[in-house]
């Protein structure tokens, strides 16, 4: 059965046939109005190929039948775009290469063909070929801005951050739009690569560039704290992690587990409790995020954090079927502690299978923080869930039991 693509192409052929008839009827044979030319047999032959799903033969026939000239070039571009959108990239590439091969092609049309061919290569995953064409187009063509945008995406995909910075800075100048956050993250990516290699001097330099003259991203603070941890500079690490908590940002979920780890190692959890108590006085809403973080990371043994978790469990509507509040109130303190500990352990186990972050732009969710959303490609768009989403997990668990 003919596919949707086949009918679209067939429609295109019929339009070409009609256009050819109109040109012949009202153009070249204007003087001889008595005998309009019949429908071109070549169009009917091409249409027959399409209806029999012989797309390759139809394409070959079309390319031979319609030479590229000023009257047909837009038709070629339309056909190439159609093939690319349908995923038939090889055919799109052939059409655009056929346009470029025309010796008398105007410069503007050549740039258009090169840009279309570059998008074909990109669609096909031929990043090196696409990159070469986009680099060429970024140097003086009318597609400069679009080419630089595509180069940024290619370099992000290939993790070539130095080139991404160069393309991003050029794009800022040409477009007049700020890419401050995007470029800051490019520097942070370089900093994290340097940390992996234990080149802490380079990592610090990259973080400084990320925050120099640009909006301060707390990703830089996290990287600096990681450097401090790796170099056993706990004082600096604690200061940076506490700063993230003090600013009451969405990165509490990243900073708190590491903060607890350092305080445990230094036997200074009493100081942590004091700091958290003061924070809750200023920002009581933080208790939910602290409870969430403690549950999904299985953090316990610190009274102020345990109190947050207990308060959350007793006030979370989805847990009412699992916690009998009346029974807890009537039982002993030890029974109450035992019951809540079991519930908490079960929730921690269930939480390990649920997403923790969600992109505020497109809704993509993941278990760990991704600085660039894999779906919409926006930077620093993920946020932790504001409450633990256990309802669907608990329902699934109940249905299995």
C-alpha positions as CSV (number, residue, x, y, z in Angstrom):
1,X,0.0,0.0,0.0
2,X,1.4,3.5,-0.9
3,X,2.7,5.3,2.1
4,X,2.0,8.9,3.2
5,X,5.4,9.9,1.8
6,X,4.4,8.4,-1.5
7,X,1.3,10.4,-1.7
8,X,3.1,13.6,-0.8
9,X,5.6,13.0,-3.5
10,X,2.9,12.1,-5.9
11,X,1.2,15.4,-5.1
12,X,4.4,17.2,-5.7
13,X,4.7,15.6,-9.1
14,X,1.2,16.6,-10.1
15,X,1.9,20.2,-9.0
16,X,5.0,20.1,-11.2
17,X,2.9,18.7,-14.1
18,X,0.4,21.5,-13.6
19,X,3.1,24.1,-13.5
20,X,4.7,22.7,-16.6
21,X,1.3,22.7,-18.4
22,X,0.6,26.3,-17.3
23,X,4.0,27.5,-18.5
24,X,3.5,25.8,-21.8
25,X,-0.1,26.9,-22.1
26,X,0.4,30.5,-21.3
27,X,4.1,31.1,-21.9
28,X,6.0,29.7,-24.8
29,X,2.8,28.9,-26.8
30,X,1.0,32.1,-26.1
31,X,0.6,32.6,-29.8
32,X,-0.9,29.2,-30.5
33,X,-3.9,29.1,-28.1
34,X,-5.8,26.5,-30.0
35,X,-3.7,23.5,-29.1
36,X,-2.6,23.3,-25.4
37,X,0.1,20.6,-24.9
38,X,-1.0,17.3,-23.4
39,X,0.2,16.4,-19.9
40,X,3.9,15.5,-20.1
41,X,4.3,11.7,-20.3
42,X,7.4,11.9,-18.2
43,X,5.4,13.2,-15.2
44,X,3.0,10.3,-15.6
45,X,5.9,7.9,-15.7
46,X,7.3,9.4,-12.5
47,X,3.9,9.3,-10.9
48,X,3.6,5.6,-11.8
49,X,6.9,4.9,-10.1
50,X,5.7,6.6,-6.9
51,X,2.3,4.8,-6.8
52,X,4.2,1.5,-7.1
53,X,6.4,2.6,-4.2
54,X,9.5,2.6,-6.5
55,X,10.8,5.8,-4.8
56,X,14.4,5.3,-5.9
57,X,13.3,5.0,-9.6
58,X,11.0,8.0,-9.2
59,X,13.9,10.1,-7.8
60,X,16.3,9.1,-10.5
61,X,13.6,9.9,-13.1
62,X,12.9,13.2,-11.5
63,X,16.5,14.3,-11.3
64,X,17.0,13.4,-15.0
65,X,13.8,14.9,-16.2
66,X,14.0,18.3,-14.4
67,X,17.3,20.1,-14.8
68,X,18.2,22.6,-12.2
69,X,17.5,26.1,-13.4
70,X,16.0,29.3,-12.0
71,X,12.5,28.0,-12.7
72,X,12.9,24.6,-11.0
73,X,15.5,25.2,-8.2
74,X,12.9,25.9,-5.5
75,X,11.1,22.7,-6.5
76,X,14.3,20.8,-5.8
77,X,14.7,22.5,-2.5
78,X,11.2,21.6,-1.5
79,X,11.7,18.0,-2.5
80,X,14.9,17.8,-0.6
81,X,13.3,19.2,2.5
82,X,10.4,16.8,2.2
83,X,12.8,13.8,2.0
84,X,14.8,15.0,5.0
85,X,11.6,15.5,7.1
86,X,10.5,12.0,6.2
87,X,13.9,10.6,7.3
88,X,14.9,9.7,3.8
89,X,18.2,11.5,4.2
90,X,20.2,9.8,1.4
91,X,17.7,11.1,-1.1
92,X,17.8,14.6,0.3
93,X,21.6,14.6,0.1
94,X,21.5,13.5,-3.6
95,X,19.1,16.3,-4.4
96,X,21.1,19.0,-2.7
97,X,24.3,17.7,-4.2
98,X,22.6,17.8,-7.6
99,X,21.8,21.5,-7.0
100,X,25.4,22.3,-5.9
101,X,26.8,20.6,-9.0
102,X,25.2,23.3,-11.2
103,X,28.1,25.4,-12.6
104,X,26.2,28.7,-12.9
105,X,24.5,28.6,-9.6
106,X,24.1,32.0,-7.9
107,X,26.1,32.5,-4.7
108,X,22.9,32.9,-2.6
109,X,21.4,29.7,-4.0
110,X,24.7,27.9,-3.4
111,X,24.7,29.0,0.2
112,X,21.1,27.8,0.5
113,X,22.1,24.4,-1.0
114,X,25.1,24.1,1.3
115,X,23.0,24.9,4.3
116,X,20.4,22.3,3.3
117,X,23.1,19.7,2.6
118,X,24.6,20.5,6.1
119,X,21.2,19.8,7.7
120,X,21.0,16.6,5.7
121,X,24.4,15.5,7.1
122,X,23.3,16.5,10.6
123,X,20.2,14.4,10.3
124,X,22.2,11.5,9.1
125,X,24.6,11.7,12.0
126,X,27.5,12.7,9.8
127,X,28.7,15.4,12.2
128,X,32.1,15.9,10.7
129,X,30.7,16.7,7.2
130,X,28.0,18.9,8.7
131,X,30.5,20.7,10.8
132,X,32.7,21.5,7.8
133,X,29.8,23.0,5.9
134,X,28.5,25.0,8.9
135,X,32.0,26.4,9.5
136,X,32.1,27.5,5.9
137,X,28.7,29.1,6.1
138,X,29.6,30.9,9.4
139,X,32.1,33.0,7.6
140,X,30.2,35.6,5.7
141,X,27.1,33.9,4.4
142,X,23.5,34.9,5.2
143,X,23.3,31.8,7.2
144,X,26.0,32.8,9.7
145,X,23.7,32.9,12.7
146,X,22.0,29.6,11.9
147,X,25.4,27.9,11.1
148,X,26.9,29.1,14.5
149,X,23.8,27.8,16.3
150,X,24.2,24.4,14.7
151,X,28.0,24.4,15.4
152,X,27.2,25.0,19.1
153,X,24.9,22.0,19.1
154,X,27.5,19.8,17.3
155,X,30.3,20.8,19.7
156,X,28.0,20.1,22.7
157,X,27.3,16.7,21.3
158,X,30.9,16.0,20.7
159,X,31.9,17.6,24.0
160,X,34.4,19.9,22.3
161,X,33.9,22.7,24.8
162,X,36.7,25.0,23.6
163,X,35.2,25.1,20.1
164,X,31.7,25.5,21.6
165,X,33.0,28.6,23.5
166,X,34.4,30.1,20.4
167,X,31.3,29.5,18.4
168,X,29.1,30.8,21.2
169,X,31.1,34.0,21.6
170,X,30.9,34.7,17.8
171,X,27.1,33.9,17.9
172,X,26.7,36.5,20.8
173,X,28.3,39.2,18.6
174,X,26.3,38.4,15.5
175,X,22.9,37.8,17.0
176,X,23.1,40.4,19.7
177,X,21.6,37.9,22.2
178,X,23.3,36.9,25.4
179,X,24.5,33.3,25.7
180,X,26.0,34.0,29.1
181,X,24.5,30.9,30.9
182,X,25.3,28.6,28.0
183,X,28.9,29.7,27.7
184,X,29.3,29.6,31.5
185,X,28.3,25.9,31.4
186,X,30.8,25.3,28.6
187,X,33.6,26.5,31.0
188,X,32.1,24.4,33.8
189,X,32.3,21.3,31.6
190,X,36.0,22.1,31.0
191,X,36.4,22.5,34.8
192,X,34.9,19.1,35.5
193,X,37.1,17.5,32.9
194,X,40.1,19.1,34.7
195,X,38.9,17.8,38.1
196,X,38.7,14.3,36.7
197,X,42.3,14.6,35.6
198,X,43.1,16.1,39.1
199,X,44.3,19.3,37.3
200,X,42.9,21.5,40.0
201,X,44.7,24.7,38.9
202,X,43.1,24.5,35.5
203,X,39.7,23.6,37.0
204,X,39.8,26.7,39.2
205,X,40.7,28.9,36.2
206,X,37.8,27.6,34.2
207,X,35.4,28.2,37.0
208,X,36.7,31.7,37.3
209,X,36.1,32.3,33.6
210,X,32.6,30.8,33.9
211,X,31.6,33.4,36.6
212,X,33.7,36.3,35.3
213,X,31.3,39.0,33.9
214,X,28.5,36.5,33.7
215,X,25.5,35.5,35.8
216,X,26.9,33.5,38.7
217,X,25.8,29.8,38.4
218,X,25.9,27.7,41.6
219,X,27.4,24.9,39.5
220,X,30.7,26.8,39.9
221,X,30.2,26.6,43.7
222,X,29.6,22.9,43.5
223,X,32.8,22.4,41.4
224,X,34.9,24.5,43.8
225,X,33.5,22.5,46.7
226,X,34.4,19.3,44.9
227,X,37.9,20.5,44.4
228,X,38.1,21.4,48.1
229,X,36.9,18.0,49.1
230,X,39.4,16.3,46.8
231,X,42.2,18.4,48.2
232,X,41.0,17.8,51.8
233,X,40.2,21.5,52.3
234,X,37.1,20.7,54.3
235,X,36.8,24.3,55.7
236,X,36.3,25.7,52.2
237,X,34.1,22.8,51.1
238,X,31.8,23.3,54.1
239,X,31.6,27.0,53.5
240,X,30.6,26.5,49.9
241,X,28.0,23.8,50.6
242,X,26.5,25.9,53.5
243,X,26.4,28.9,51.1
244,X,24.2,26.8,48.7
245,X,21.9,25.9,51.6
246,X,21.9,29.5,52.9
247,X,20.7,30.8,49.5
248,X,17.9,28.2,49.6
249,X,18.4,27.1,46.1
250,X,17.3,24.0,44.2
251,X,20.8,22.6,44.6
252,X,20.1,21.7,48.3
253,X,19.5,18.1,47.0
254,X,23.0,18.1,45.7
255,X,24.8,19.9,48.5
256,X,23.2,18.3,51.6
257,X,24.5,14.7,51.2
258,X,28.1,16.0,50.8
259,X,27.7,18.4,53.7
260,X,26.5,15.5,55.9
261,X,29.4,13.4,54.7
262,X,32.0,16.0,55.6
263,X,30.5,16.8,59.0
264,X,30.4,13.0,59.8
265,X,34.0,12.7,58.9
266,X,34.9,15.7,61.0
267,X,32.7,14.6,63.9
268,X,31.0,18.0,63.7
269,X,27.3,17.0,63.2
270,X,26.3,19.2,66.2
271,X,27.4,22.2,64.2
272,X,25.4,21.0,61.2
273,X,22.3,20.6,63.4
274,X,22.7,24.1,64.7
275,X,23.1,25.6,61.2
276,X,20.1,23.7,59.9
277,X,17.9,24.7,62.8
278,X,18.8,28.4,62.1
279,X,18.0,27.9,58.4
280,X,14.6,26.4,59.2
281,X,13.7,29.4,61.3
282,X,14.3,31.7,58.3
283,X,13.0,29.2,55.7
284,X,10.6,26.7,57.1
285,X,9.7,25.5,53.6
286,X,13.2,24.0,53.3
287,X,12.1,21.2,55.6
288,X,10.3,19.4,52.7
289,X,13.4,19.5,50.5
290,X,15.6,18.3,53.3
291,X,13.2,15.5,54.0
292,X,13.1,14.6,50.4
293,X,16.9,14.6,50.1
294,X,17.3,12.6,53.3
295,X,14.8,9.9,52.1
296,X,16.2,9.4,48.6
297,X,19.8,9.4,49.9
298,X,19.1,7.4,53.0
299,X,20.5,10.0,55.3
300,X,19.7,9.4,59.0
301,X,21.0,9.7,62.5
302,X,20.9,13.5,62.7
303,X,18.0,14.6,64.8
304,X,17.0,17.8,63.0
305,X,17.0,15.9,59.7
306,X,15.1,12.9,61.1
307,X,12.5,15.3,62.5
308,X,12.0,16.7,59.0
309,X,11.5,13.3,57.6
310,X,9.0,12.2,60.2
311,X,7.0,15.4,59.8
312,X,6.9,14.8,56.1
313,X,5.8,11.2,56.4
314,X,3.0,12.1,58.8
315,X,1.7,14.9,56.6
316,X,2.1,13.2,53.1
317,X,-1.4,12.3,51.9
318,X,-0.2,9.4,49.7
319,X,1.2,7.6,52.8
320,X,-2.0,7.6,54.9
321,X,-2.8,4.1,53.8
322,X,0.6,2.9,55.0
323,X,0.8,4.8,58.3
324,X,-1.9,4.4,60.9
325,X,-1.6,7.7,62.8
326,X,-3.9,6.6,65.6
327,X,-2.0,3.4,66.3
328,X,1.2,5.4,66.3
329,X,-0.2,7.9,68.8
330,X,-1.5,5.1,71.1
331,X,1.7,3.0,71.0
332,X,5.0,3.6,72.9
333,X,7.7,5.9,71.7
334,X,9.8,2.8,70.8
335,X,7.0,1.3,68.8
336,X,6.4,4.6,67.0
337,X,10.1,4.9,66.2
338,X,10.3,1.3,64.9
339,X,7.2,1.8,62.7
340,X,8.4,5.1,61.2
341,X,11.9,3.6,60.6
342,X,10.4,0.7,58.6
343,X,8.3,3.1,56.5
344,X,11.3,5.3,55.9
345,X,13.4,2.4,54.8
346,X,10.8,1.2,52.4
347,X,10.4,4.7,51.0
348,X,14.1,5.0,50.5
349,X,14.1,1.8,48.5
350,X,11.2,2.8,46.4
351,X,12.7,6.3,45.8
352,X,15.7,4.7,44.2
353,X,13.5,3.7,41.2
354,X,11.8,7.1,40.7
355,X,12.9,10.2,38.9
356,X,14.3,13.0,41.1
357,X,14.6,15.8,38.6
358,X,12.4,17.2,35.9
359,X,13.1,19.8,33.2
360,X,11.0,22.9,33.7
361,X,11.0,23.5,29.9
362,X,10.0,20.2,28.4
363,X,9.2,17.9,31.3
364,X,12.0,15.4,30.8
365,X,12.8,13.6,34.0
366,X,15.9,11.8,35.3
367,X,17.3,10.3,38.5
368,X,20.3,12.5,38.6
369,X,20.9,16.2,37.9
370,X,21.7,16.8,34.2
371,X,23.0,20.3,33.6
372,X,21.8,20.1,29.9
373,X,18.5,18.6,29.3
374,X,18.9,15.7,26.8
375,X,15.5,16.4,25.4
376,X,15.2,20.1,24.8
377,X,19.0,20.9,25.1
378,X,18.4,23.8,27.5
379,X,21.0,24.4,30.1
380,X,20.3,24.4,33.9
381,X,16.6,23.8,33.3
382,X,16.2,20.7,35.6
383,X,14.7,21.1,39.0
384,X,14.1,18.5,41.8
385,X,10.5,17.5,42.5
386,X,9.1,19.8,45.2
387,X,7.8,16.8,47.0
388,X,8.5,13.1,46.9
389,X,6.3,11.6,44.1
390,X,5.6,8.2,45.7
391,X,2.0,7.9,44.7
392,X,2.6,6.1,41.4
393,X,5.3,4.0,42.9
394,X,3.1,3.0,45.9
395,X,0.2,2.1,43.5
396,X,2.5,0.0,41.4
397,X,3.9,-1.7,44.5
398,X,0.3,-2.4,45.8
399,X,-0.8,-3.9,42.4
400,X,2.2,-6.2,42.4
401,X,1.5,-7.4,45.9
